[in-house]
Amino acid sequence: MSFQEIDVKKRKLDQARPLPIHSVKSLLNHVLIDWTYNSNAIEGNTLTISETKVVLEGMTIGGKTMREHLEVINHRDAINFLEEIVQKHERLTEWTIKSIHRLVLKGIQDNNAGVFRNENVLIGGSSNRPPDHVIVQELMEQFVSKVENEWSTIHPVERAAKVHAEFVKIHPFIDGNGRTSRLLMNYEIMKAGFPPAVIKAIDRARYYDALDHAHTTGDDKKIVQLVSDSVDESLDLWLSVL
């Protein structure tokens, strides 16, 4: 899906504004469940989409771990926080990143929540070896600068894909990098007026391949295409309801 085709669909959505209140409410609820389920499933959470909905409604699922329940609740809280800072048109900062991550790991790994890693890690199944922990702080400062300066003039969907890929490459936290990176991806997408994009768990193999390709070759076309397809699918959903 090309950026031009995506922009045409976004203009159609913009022309429909102000959007019907009840339609928007149902769409946002759908996105909350879909995004939370898929982002957690990519990381190994075994809750189904219907079970995710039940947990979001405040109930517990027998036979599932406390961590799996917290991952759902925390992801909802992180999305709510994201929506707040998007409405305020806040710039991306180290504080933003750490605040999102703190919500993702709340009650799961409180000692590591919102704290850059102080040890080296490997990413299972990936050819990319994250940088030494001693340079993570410096790399994250460069990352924020890139997003707000060097990448500020490129198409927001491309910027979102670059943000996602670069963040995962740095792997600044001990845990929760995947969920945080997809939240940051949508931070860029939503700031530009697009509805949130959901990378599906069913596309996990393509997704991991695209990230690995970007990290090992420096060519981010695959991950840009995947994010573009996800944005296009999201626009189609919103336009079909409205």
JOKA-V755311 format. One record per run of one state. SS is the DSSP state (2 for helix, 1 for strand, 0 for the rest). FROM is the first residue (numbers start at 1). TO is the last residue. If there is no record, write none. Layout:
ss	from	to
SS	FROM	TO
SS	FROM	TO
This chain:
ss	from	to
0	1	2
2	3	15
0	16	20
2	21	42
0	43	48
2	49	56
0	57	65
2	66	87
0	88	93
2	94	104
0	105	132
2	133	150
0	151	155
2	156	170
0	171	176
2	177	191
0	192	200
2	201	217
0	218	220
2	221	241
0	242	242
